[in-house]
Amino acid sequence: MKKLTILLLSGFLCLGAAACSDNAKTAADAPNSTQASPEAPKVDDVQKAQEDAQSETRRKQANADIKAREERNNALNQGSAENRSEDDIESQVRSKLEVNIPNGELVVKAEDNGAVTVSGTVVKQDQLAKIEPLAKQIKGVKSVDVKATVAAPKAQ
C-alpha cells in the first residue's frame, strides 16, 4: 500500500511539474517602476501577448476576477469605494489594461487617495487613449495620470 501511495504521489508531482513548465507572461513580467524610461516591446513578444490576452478565456478570467474583488469590497466596505487597498486597485487596473491593451508594457501605481499613474509604452495612439477610461472603470479610481508613450515594437 505504501509503494502504491508513493507511486501515485510521485506521478502526480511529475505531472504537475510538467504542466507548469511553460509559464504564461503576466503582470509580474511588466516593468516595476513608473520612473524608468520606456522601452518598446519586441515584435514576437507583442504577438504572443496579444494572442494570449485577447483570448475569450483570458477576458472572462480577468472580468470575473475584477467582479469578485468588487463584490468582496462591497461586502467589507458596504459598497463604498473608500478604504480600498492600493495594491488591490493597482492589480485590478493592471488586469483591465492587460486584457484591453495586450501588447502594451504598462506600469500601474495607485495612491491611497484614488489617484492612479500609468506609465510605459503602447504600440498605437488609440491604445493610449483607452488607458484613462479603462482605469476609471475600476471602483475607487478617482483620477488617472497617463505618462505612457506610443512606441513601435522592437524588431528582433
Beta strands, then each sheet from edge to edge (+ up, - down):
strand 1: 105-110
strand 2: 115-122
strand 3: 143-146
strand 4: 149-150
sheet 1: 1+ 2- 3-
sheet 2: 1+ 2- 4-
end
